[in-house]
Amino acid sequence: MSALIIITAITLFALYLGVRARRGHDMNLEQWTVGGRSFGTAFVFLLMAGEIYTTFTFLGGSGFAYGKGAPVYYILAYGTLAYILSYWLLPPIWRYAKTHRLVSQPHFFARKYDSPALGTLVALVGVAALIPYLVLQLKGLGIIVATASYGAISSTAAIWIGAAVVTVYVIVSGVRGSAWNSVVKDLLILGVVLFLGIYLPIHHYGGLGEMFHAIEAARPGFLTFPAKGSSVTWFQSTVLLTALGFFMWPHTFGSIYTARDERIFRRNAMVLPLYQLILLFVFFVGFAAVLTVPGLKGGDIDLSLFRLSLLTFDPWLIGVIGAAGVLTALVPGSMILTSASTLLANDVYRGALKRTASDAEVGTLARMLVPVVALVAVAFTLHGGDTIVSLLLMGYNFVTQLFPAVVCSLATHNRATKQGAFCGILSGVAVVAITTSMKLSVAQLMPFLPDALKDVNIGFLALTVNIVVFAVVSAVTQPRSAGRSHATTHVQ
């Protein structure tokens, strides 16, 4: 009962904070989507750090360490690389967005390449990637609440309640509700993760060194990369691919617009890689469960953190851990809902169907679409089955296809054309969809390659096709005036 009370209290507090965040602000489209571009270092830091601690990390990070061993460190590495890249990548994006009053990621593409059709394509790619990502948060929420409440609340009930809470405060406060709740989430998750990562190895093994020695003795080779499959080649290619796609997620890209000035990104780029180190403590929990809670298979490996916690702690502490887990679902879930609704209203409705729509009309439609998107996500969560897993695997590979067009658009003299960007993205997404749905790997498609290259992430094949098509089509569609390109924008 104590665990349920704590989880309920934190959920209600999240709802209160999310609704209260709008106080003193006229929730027009710009305020609702990008917080009036007024967020300082702390809020931008927390919105971007929110990408680190989702239910995928809280459950999946510890579960991946439990089930796979050393390959889990890719989660630590790719975010760090992405934040270093952000030092140079994000300031020019922010400057352009502020100058042109942009409110969404497709808005950026449409303006940069003078192509509403490209903006619509980017919006559709974004929604296709965001829906399974939202489903992941809701599924994780269901597992966390059902486990932490000792079954008092079913997974299905938790999913419906979580979706309702997020829907209400997103409609009322938009991105401001996400920002306020991210403060509570990061403080709580920081305390919980550090405590679990330090206490559990000491309690069950006597310390971190002793834990790793025991695992190596019981399961030799578990703590090193395998020769095939999740090998070093897989690790390196996956880290690079996901780092390039990190800021291409629509909700992460949109969080760039919320900053008050560009220096915020450079300060955060120096601090966020250090913040990533906290992920190590999530991995330590998964490793601690390897010998203590043996036998978890398949999707059950994601329960390793809670199975070990249930063996170790009193119900009230399980409630605190569960409450932290709930916030790892609600905060990213709210950002995803805001982004998906904005994409559909601003970039599909106004971009493709009614270009004369006013900001007020788009803002109203975006709010109306919030419960619709939430219901679609709940339906997939409860009835989607294995198809969602396939969609989720496509997510990062989908959004990474946007990276070449973004980088080219920032060049002083951009030779890329809107036709090249459109065809490149479309071809890359098509390759991702085909290879993922057919479960194809580089080794299957190119058996003649050396063994060292057969484990390269399949997403690189799609990115290679994208770049080749992008370059070729841009070359043959150059405007007649050689000295001028409609896609060229010099960003000071």
C-alpha positions as CSV (number, residue, x, y, z in Angstrom):
1,M,0.0,0.0,0.0
2,S,2.8,2.4,0.8
3,A,4.4,1.9,-2.6
4,L,1.0,2.7,-4.3
5,I,0.5,5.8,-2.2
6,I,4.0,7.2,-3.2
7,I,3.4,6.4,-6.9
8,T,0.0,8.0,-6.9
9,A,1.3,11.1,-5.1
10,I,4.1,11.6,-7.6
11,T,1.8,11.2,-10.5
12,L,-0.7,13.7,-9.1
13,F,2.2,16.1,-8.4
14,A,3.4,15.7,-12.0
15,L,-0.1,16.6,-13.2
16,Y,-0.2,19.6,-11.0
17,L,3.1,20.9,-12.1
18,G,2.3,20.3,-15.7
19,V,-0.9,22.3,-15.5
20,R,0.6,25.1,-13.4
21,A,3.4,25.6,-15.8
22,R,1.2,27.7,-18.1
23,R,0.5,30.3,-15.4
24,G,1.4,33.8,-16.6
25,H,1.8,32.9,-20.2
26,D,-0.5,33.3,-23.2
27,M,-0.4,29.9,-24.7
28,N,-0.2,30.8,-28.4
29,L,1.5,28.5,-30.9
30,E,5.0,29.7,-30.1
31,Q,4.6,29.5,-26.3
32,W,2.9,26.1,-26.5
33,T,5.5,24.5,-28.8
34,V,8.8,26.2,-28.0
35,G,8.2,28.0,-24.7
36,G,8.4,31.4,-26.3
37,R,12.1,30.8,-26.9
38,S,12.8,31.9,-23.4
39,F,14.3,28.9,-21.6
40,G,17.7,29.4,-19.9
41,T,20.5,26.9,-19.4
42,A,18.9,24.8,-16.8
43,F,15.6,24.2,-18.6
44,V,17.3,23.5,-22.0
45,F,19.8,21.2,-20.2
46,L,16.9,19.2,-18.6
47,L,14.9,19.0,-21.8
48,M,17.9,17.6,-23.6
49,A,19.0,15.5,-20.7
50,G,15.5,14.1,-20.7
51,E,16.4,12.1,-23.8
52,I,18.9,10.1,-21.7
53,Y,16.5,9.0,-19.0
54,T,13.4,7.5,-20.6
55,T,11.8,4.2,-19.7
56,F,14.0,2.6,-22.4
57,T,17.0,3.6,-20.3
58,F,15.5,2.9,-16.9
59,L,14.2,-0.6,-17.9
60,G,16.0,-1.3,-21.1
61,G,19.5,-0.1,-20.0
62,S,19.6,-2.3,-17.0
63,G,17.9,-5.1,-19.0
64,F,20.4,-4.9,-21.8
65,A,23.3,-5.1,-19.4
66,Y,21.6,-8.1,-17.8
67,G,20.9,-9.9,-21.1
68,K,23.8,-8.8,-23.4
69,G,26.7,-7.7,-21.2
70,A,29.4,-5.4,-22.7
71,P,27.4,-4.3,-25.7
72,V,25.3,-2.2,-23.4
73,Y,28.0,0.5,-23.3
74,Y,26.8,1.7,-26.7
75,I,24.0,3.5,-24.8
76,L,26.7,5.4,-22.9
77,A,28.9,6.2,-25.9
78,Y,26.4,7.5,-28.5
79,G,24.9,10.2,-26.3
80,T,28.3,11.5,-25.4
81,L,29.4,11.7,-29.0
82,A,26.1,13.4,-29.9
83,Y,26.6,16.1,-27.2
84,I,30.1,16.8,-28.5
85,L,28.7,17.2,-32.0
86,S,26.0,19.5,-30.6
87,Y,28.7,22.2,-29.8
88,W,28.9,23.0,-33.5
89,L,25.6,21.7,-34.8
90,L,23.0,23.3,-32.6
91,P,23.9,27.1,-32.5
92,P,23.4,27.7,-36.3
93,I,20.1,25.7,-36.2
94,W,18.9,27.9,-33.3
95,R,20.0,31.1,-35.0
96,Y,18.1,30.2,-38.2
97,A,15.0,29.1,-36.2
98,K,14.9,32.3,-34.2
99,T,15.3,34.5,-37.3
100,H,12.5,32.8,-39.1
101,R,10.3,32.1,-36.0
102,L,10.2,28.3,-36.6
103,V,8.2,26.1,-34.3
104,S,9.0,22.6,-35.6
105,Q,11.6,20.5,-37.3
106,P,9.9,20.1,-40.7
107,H,9.5,23.9,-40.6
108,F,13.3,24.1,-40.7
109,F,13.6,21.9,-43.8
110,A,10.7,23.6,-45.6
111,R,12.3,27.1,-45.1
112,K,15.9,26.0,-45.7
113,Y,15.1,24.3,-49.0
114,D,12.1,26.4,-49.9
115,S,10.0,23.3,-50.2
116,P,6.7,22.7,-48.3
117,A,6.7,19.2,-49.8
118,L,10.0,18.4,-48.1
119,G,8.6,19.7,-44.9
120,T,5.6,17.4,-45.2
121,L,7.8,14.4,-45.9
122,V,10.0,15.2,-42.9
123,A,6.8,15.5,-40.7
124,L,5.5,12.1,-41.8
125,V,8.9,10.5,-41.2
126,G,8.9,12.2,-37.7
127,V,5.4,11.0,-36.8
128,A,6.3,7.4,-38.0
129,A,9.3,7.4,-35.7
130,L,7.6,9.1,-32.7
131,I,4.5,6.9,-32.4
132,P,6.5,3.7,-31.5
133,Y,8.7,5.8,-29.3
134,L,5.6,7.0,-27.4
135,V,4.4,3.4,-27.3
136,L,7.7,2.4,-25.7
137,Q,7.2,5.0,-22.9
138,L,3.6,3.7,-22.2
139,K,4.6,0.0,-22.2
140,G,7.4,0.8,-19.8
141,L,5.0,2.8,-17.6
142,G,2.7,-0.2,-17.5
143,I,5.5,-2.5,-16.4
144,I,6.8,-0.1,-13.8
145,V,3.5,0.7,-12.1
146,A,2.2,-2.9,-12.2
147,T,5.4,-4.2,-10.6
148,A,6.1,-1.4,-8.1
149,S,2.5,-1.5,-6.9
150,Y,2.7,-5.2,-6.3
151,G,-0.1,-5.8,-8.8
152,A,-2.6,-3.4,-7.1
153,I,-2.8,-1.5,-10.4
154,S,-2.7,-3.5,-13.6
155,S,-0.4,-2.6,-16.5
156,T,-3.5,-1.7,-18.7
157,A,-4.9,0.7,-16.0
158,A,-1.5,2.3,-15.6
159,I,-1.2,2.9,-19.3
160,W,-4.6,4.6,-19.5
161,I,-3.9,6.7,-16.4
162,G,-0.5,7.8,-17.6
163,A,-1.8,8.7,-21.1
164,A,-4.6,10.7,-19.5
165,V,-2.2,12.6,-17.2
166,V,0.2,13.5,-20.0
167,T,-2.7,14.5,-22.4
168,V,-4.1,16.9,-19.9
169,Y,-1.0,18.8,-19.1
170,V,0.3,18.8,-22.7
171,I,-3.0,20.4,-23.9
172,V,-2.9,23.0,-21.1
173,S,0.8,23.9,-21.0
174,G,2.7,22.3,-24.0
175,V,6.4,22.2,-23.7
176,R,6.4,24.3,-20.5
177,G,4.7,21.4,-18.7
178,S,7.5,19.0,-19.9
179,A,10.2,21.4,-18.7
180,W,8.8,21.8,-15.2
181,N,8.3,18.1,-14.7
182,S,11.8,17.4,-16.1
183,V,13.2,19.2,-13.1
184,V,11.5,16.8,-10.6
185,K,12.2,13.8,-12.8
186,D,15.9,14.4,-13.1
187,L,16.4,15.1,-9.4
188,L,14.5,12.0,-8.4
189,I,16.0,9.7,-11.0
190,L,19.5,11.0,-10.1
191,G,19.0,10.0,-6.5
192,V,17.4,6.6,-7.3
193,V,19.9,5.6,-10.0
194,L,23.0,6.5,-7.9
195,F,21.6,4.8,-4.8
196,L,20.7,1.6,-6.7
197,G,23.9,1.4,-8.7
198,I,26.1,1.8,-5.6
199,Y,24.0,-0.1,-3.0
200,L,23.0,-3.2,-4.9
201,P,26.5,-4.4,-5.9
202,I,27.8,-3.8,-2.4
203,H,24.8,-5.5,-0.8
204,H,24.8,-8.6,-3.0
205,Y,28.5,-8.9,-3.8
206,G,30.5,-6.8,-1.5
207,G,31.4,-4.2,-4.1
208,L,31.7,-3.4,-7.8
209,G,35.0,-5.3,-8.3
210,E,33.7,-8.3,-6.5
211,M,30.5,-8.3,-8.6
212,F,32.4,-8.2,-11.9
213,H,34.8,-11.0,-10.7
214,A,31.8,-13.2,-9.8
215,I,30.1,-12.6,-13.1
216,E,33.3,-13.4,-15.1
217,A,33.8,-16.6,-13.0
218,A,30.3,-17.8,-13.5
219,R,29.9,-16.6,-17.1
220,P,33.3,-16.3,-18.8
221,G,33.3,-13.8,-21.7
222,F,30.0,-12.2,-20.7
223,L,31.7,-8.9,-20.0
224,T,33.5,-8.7,-23.3
225,F,32.2,-8.1,-26.9
226,P,31.4,-11.3,-28.7
227,A,33.2,-12.2,-31.9
228,K,30.0,-12.0,-34.0
229,G,26.7,-10.3,-33.7
230,S,27.0,-7.5,-31.1
231,S,30.7,-7.3,-31.9
232,V,33.1,-4.3,-31.7
233,T,32.2,-3.5,-35.3
234,W,28.5,-3.5,-34.4
235,F,29.3,-1.3,-31.4
236,Q,31.3,1.3,-33.4
237,S,28.8,1.5,-36.2
238,T,25.8,1.7,-33.9
239,V,27.3,4.4,-31.8
240,L,28.1,6.5,-34.8
241,L,24.7,6.0,-36.5
242,T,22.7,6.8,-33.4
243,A,24.9,9.8,-32.5
244,L,24.2,11.3,-35.9
245,G,20.4,10.7,-35.4
246,F,20.3,11.9,-31.8
247,F,19.2,15.4,-32.5
248,M,17.2,14.4,-35.5
249,W,14.2,13.2,-33.4
250,P,11.5,15.8,-33.8
251,H,11.0,16.4,-30.1
252,T,14.8,16.8,-29.5
253,F,15.2,19.0,-32.5
254,G,12.3,21.1,-31.3
255,S,13.9,21.5,-27.8
256,I,16.7,23.5,-29.6
257,Y,14.2,26.2,-30.4
258,T,13.3,26.8,-26.7
259,A,16.7,28.3,-25.8
260,R,17.1,32.0,-24.9
261,D,20.5,32.3,-26.6
262,E,23.1,30.1,-28.4
263,R,25.7,30.1,-25.7
264,I,23.4,27.7,-23.8
265,F,24.2,24.9,-26.2
266,R,28.0,25.3,-25.8
267,R,27.7,25.3,-22.0
268,N,25.5,22.2,-22.1
269,A,27.8,20.4,-24.6
270,M,30.5,20.6,-22.0
271,V,28.4,19.3,-19.1
272,L,26.1,16.7,-20.7
273,P,28.8,14.1,-21.5
274,L,29.6,14.1,-17.8
275,Y,25.9,13.7,-17.0
276,Q,25.9,10.6,-19.2
277,L,28.3,8.9,-16.8
278,I,25.3,8.4,-14.4
279,L,24.1,5.8,-16.9
280,L,26.9,3.5,-15.6
281,F,24.9,3.1,-12.4
282,V,21.9,1.9,-14.4
283,F,24.1,-0.7,-16.0
284,F,25.5,-1.7,-12.6
285,V,22.0,-2.6,-11.5
286,G,21.6,-4.9,-14.5
287,F,24.9,-6.5,-13.9
288,A,24.0,-7.0,-10.2
289,A,20.9,-9.0,-11.2
290,V,22.8,-11.4,-13.5
291,L,23.6,-13.9,-10.8
292,T,21.1,-12.7,-8.2
293,V,18.0,-13.0,-10.4
294,P,19.0,-15.6,-13.0
295,G,16.8,-17.0,-15.8
296,L,15.1,-14.0,-17.2
297,K,14.6,-14.4,-21.0
298,G,13.3,-12.4,-23.9
299,G,11.3,-9.3,-22.9
300,D,11.5,-10.3,-19.2
301,I,15.1,-9.1,-19.1
302,D,13.7,-5.5,-18.8
303,L,12.3,-6.6,-15.4
304,S,15.7,-7.2,-14.0
305,L,15.9,-3.9,-12.1
306,F,12.6,-4.4,-10.4
307,R,13.0,-8.1,-9.7
308,L,16.2,-7.4,-7.9
309,S,14.8,-4.4,-6.1
310,L,11.7,-6.4,-4.9
311,L,14.1,-9.0,-3.4
312,T,16.1,-6.3,-1.6
313,F,14.0,-3.4,-0.4
314,D,10.9,-2.6,1.6
315,P,7.7,-1.6,-0.2
316,W,8.0,2.2,0.5
317,L,11.4,2.2,-1.3
318,I,9.9,0.2,-4.1
319,G,7.3,3.0,-4.4
320,V,10.1,5.7,-4.7
321,I,11.8,3.7,-7.4
322,G,8.5,3.2,-9.2
323,A,7.7,6.9,-8.9
324,A,11.0,7.7,-10.5
325,G,10.2,5.2,-13.3
326,V,6.8,6.8,-13.9
327,L,8.4,10.2,-14.5
328,T,10.9,8.6,-17.0
329,A,7.7,7.8,-19.0
330,L,5.7,10.9,-18.4
331,V,8.3,13.6,-19.3
332,P,9.6,12.1,-22.6
333,G,6.0,11.1,-23.4
334,S,4.8,14.6,-23.0
335,M,7.6,16.0,-25.3
336,I,6.7,13.3,-27.9
337,L,3.0,14.2,-27.7
338,T,3.7,17.9,-28.1
339,S,6.0,17.3,-31.1
340,A,3.8,14.7,-32.9
341,S,0.7,17.0,-32.6
342,T,2.6,20.0,-33.8
343,L,4.0,18.1,-36.8
344,L,0.5,17.0,-37.9
345,A,-1.1,20.4,-37.4
346,N,1.7,22.8,-38.5
347,D,3.5,20.7,-41.1
348,V,1.0,18.3,-42.5
349,Y,-2.3,20.3,-42.2
350,R,-0.8,23.8,-42.9
351,G,2.1,22.6,-44.9
352,A,0.2,20.4,-47.3
353,L,-3.5,21.0,-47.0
354,K,-4.2,24.6,-46.0
355,R,-1.2,26.9,-46.3
356,T,-3.3,30.0,-45.3
357,A,-4.0,28.6,-41.8
358,S,-3.2,31.1,-39.1
359,D,-1.1,30.3,-36.0
360,A,-4.2,30.4,-33.9
361,E,-5.9,27.8,-36.1
362,V,-2.8,25.6,-36.1
363,G,-2.4,25.9,-32.3
364,T,-6.1,24.9,-31.7
365,L,-5.7,21.9,-34.1
366,A,-2.5,20.8,-32.4
367,R,-4.2,20.7,-29.0
368,M,-7.1,18.8,-30.5
369,L,-4.8,16.2,-31.9
370,V,-3.0,15.5,-28.6
371,P,-5.7,13.1,-27.3
372,V,-6.0,11.6,-30.8
373,V,-2.2,10.8,-30.9
374,A,-2.4,9.5,-27.3
375,L,-5.3,7.2,-28.1
376,V,-3.4,5.8,-31.2
377,A,-0.4,5.2,-29.0
378,V,-2.5,3.5,-26.3
379,A,-4.1,1.2,-28.9
380,F,-0.7,0.1,-30.3
381,T,0.6,-0.3,-26.7
382,L,-2.3,-2.7,-25.8
383,H,-2.8,-4.5,-29.1
384,G,0.3,-3.8,-31.2
385,G,2.2,-7.0,-30.4
386,D,5.6,-7.6,-32.1
387,T,5.0,-5.1,-34.9
388,I,5.8,-2.3,-32.5
389,V,9.2,-3.9,-31.8
390,S,9.9,-3.8,-35.5
391,L,8.7,-0.2,-35.7
392,L,10.8,0.8,-32.8
393,L,14.0,-0.7,-34.3
394,M,13.2,1.5,-37.4
395,G,13.0,4.7,-35.3
396,Y,16.6,5.7,-35.0
397,N,17.4,4.6,-38.5
398,F,14.5,6.6,-39.8
399,V,15.4,9.9,-38.2
400,T,19.1,9.5,-39.0
401,Q,18.2,9.8,-42.7
402,L,17.5,13.5,-42.0
403,F,21.1,14.3,-40.9
404,P,22.7,14.8,-44.4
405,A,20.1,17.4,-45.4
406,V,20.5,19.2,-42.1
407,V,24.3,19.4,-42.4
408,C,24.2,20.5,-46.0
409,S,21.7,23.2,-45.2
410,L,24.1,24.8,-42.8
411,A,26.8,25.3,-45.4
412,T,27.6,28.9,-46.5
413,H,27.2,27.9,-50.1
414,N,24.7,25.0,-50.1
415,R,24.8,23.1,-53.4
416,A,22.2,20.6,-52.3
417,T,18.7,21.0,-53.8
418,K,15.2,20.4,-52.5
419,Q,14.8,17.6,-55.0
420,G,18.1,16.0,-53.8
421,A,17.1,16.3,-50.1
422,F,13.6,14.9,-50.8
423,C,14.8,11.9,-52.9
424,G,17.7,11.2,-50.5
425,I,15.5,11.1,-47.4
426,L,12.8,9.0,-49.2
427,S,15.3,6.5,-50.5
428,G,17.0,6.1,-47.1
429,V,13.7,5.6,-45.3
430,A,12.6,3.1,-47.9
431,V,15.8,1.0,-47.4
432,V,15.2,1.2,-43.6
433,A,11.6,0.0,-43.9
434,I,12.5,-2.9,-46.3
435,T,15.6,-4.2,-44.4
436,T,13.9,-3.9,-41.0
437,S,10.6,-5.5,-42.0
438,M,12.4,-8.4,-43.7
439,K,14.9,-8.6,-40.8
440,L,17.9,-8.3,-43.2
441,S,21.4,-7.8,-42.0
442,V,24.6,-6.6,-43.8
443,A,25.9,-10.2,-43.6
444,Q,22.9,-11.5,-45.4
445,L,22.9,-8.8,-48.1
446,M,26.6,-8.8,-48.6
447,P,28.0,-12.3,-47.7
448,F,31.2,-11.5,-49.7
449,L,32.3,-8.9,-47.2
450,P,35.1,-9.6,-44.6
451,D,33.8,-10.9,-41.3
452,A,34.9,-7.7,-39.6
453,L,32.4,-5.7,-41.7
454,K,29.4,-8.1,-41.6
455,D,28.2,-6.8,-38.2
456,V,28.0,-3.1,-39.4
457,N,24.6,-1.7,-38.4
458,I,22.2,-2.1,-41.3
459,G,21.2,1.6,-40.9
460,F,24.5,2.5,-42.5
461,L,23.4,0.9,-45.8
462,A,20.3,3.1,-45.8
463,L,22.4,6.2,-44.9
464,T,24.8,5.4,-47.8
465,V,22.0,5.0,-50.3
466,N,20.5,8.3,-49.0
467,I,23.8,10.2,-49.5
468,V,24.4,8.8,-52.9
469,V,20.9,9.6,-54.1
470,F,21.1,13.0,-52.4
471,A,24.3,13.9,-54.2
472,V,23.3,12.6,-57.6
473,V,19.9,14.2,-57.7
474,S,21.3,17.5,-56.4
475,A,23.9,17.4,-59.2
476,V,21.3,17.0,-61.9
477,T,18.8,19.5,-60.5
478,Q,21.1,22.5,-60.0
479,P,19.4,25.8,-60.8
480,R,20.5,27.4,-64.0
481,S,21.9,30.4,-62.2
482,A,25.1,28.9,-61.0
483,G,25.9,31.6,-58.5
484,R,22.6,31.3,-56.7
485,S,20.6,28.5,-55.0
486,H,17.3,28.9,-53.4
487,A,18.4,26.5,-50.7
488,T,21.4,28.6,-49.8
489,T,21.2,30.5,-46.6
490,H,24.2,32.0,-44.9
491,V,23.9,31.8,-41.2
492,Q,26.0,34.2,-39.3
